[in-house]
Amino acid sequence: MKSRLIVSILALLVVGATAVSAQMSMPMPSQTSGLIRGMDNPARIPDAVAYRLVITSLAGDNVQRNQRIAAIGLSAADQAAMATELGKFRTARDAMRNAYNQHQVDTQGQDAASITAYQTAVANLVEQTRKNVAAALTSTGFGAFAAHVQREKTGMTISETEAQ
């Protein structure tokens, strides 16, 4: 009786292990369909999107901003110039976001077209900020910043739509 119980338990373990093994070897449905993972293919992430994400990230509060800028490896003068430009970006972006949010409240969220206008305005602000940063930094500093943006692509995940 005891040996039959042991055999039954072993059989269940073998069947269970086989089922788990089969599940692990079967391809799982992609939970990331429609997404571009920079880890897999950073070249598919457009520079405009990468700059938007990096500039927005760097433009946090003053303490975070300075710590994040320092991590890029810029000279002290370039760090100061970058902090100034990112401060301007944050002020402008926050004003745009607040105006957009107030518009949504005023229209009770019924103005769907305003999101496109807001996204375009943010994209234009990011591009202008990139140009301002390029003008404010030394060529070595801007080169370091541009290289930083390219490295950061490996940690980004964006939608296929955003890449177009």
Order of alpha helices (4+ residues) and beta strands (2+ residues): alpha-beta-alpha-alpha-alpha-alpha-alpha-beta
